[in-house]
Amino acid sequence: MDKRKVINAYRRGFISVQECAQILGIDSLQIMGLVHDPQTPERPQVLKKQPAGG
């Protein structure tokens, strides 16, 4: 699984920090470095609503 998806799941509250670390196979303390890494996007971008008819 893509680590960005796991980190985003943690940020959104779907999984705990321990679960996040376990999925990624790293220590719980190391996960905090990944979560605060500026290379990792903070939040997924919100899609703009567009009319169905185009």
Helices and strands as residue ranges (DSSP letters): H 3-11, H 17-24, H 28-35
